Amino acid sequence: MIRAYILFILAGLAEIGGGYLVWLCLRNGKPLWVGLAGGVVLFLYGVIATRQEFSSFGRVYAAYGGVFIVMSLLWGWWVAKDVPTLQDWVGATICLVGVGVMLWGTK
């Protein structure tokens, strides 16, 4: 389970970071190379996600969604200075509990 969470975190960093670079390029006028770098990082996200040991694509991506929610809140807080609300944290906690339930006892 620890390995699964580590891979989820690495995938989340790649997906959020890559998406953020594309956002900066297309929405904030950063150079094209920033957006292209974001595209490469997004590709790496897809590669990282395939390293999960679970055999079900749907289960892996559904569980990753819960981790992605938490990481998105943290990214927004640390990078964009958008402080999450109590409701954000409660919802994120519910999602992580759901991830644990989905992955518990599966292989």
Secondary structure, 3 states (H helix, E strand, C coil): CHHHHHHHHHHHHHHHHHHHHHHHHHHHCCCHHHHHHHHHHHHHHHHHHCCCCCCCHHHHHHHHHHHHHHHHHHHHHHCCCCCCCHHHHHHHHHHHHHHHHHHCCCC
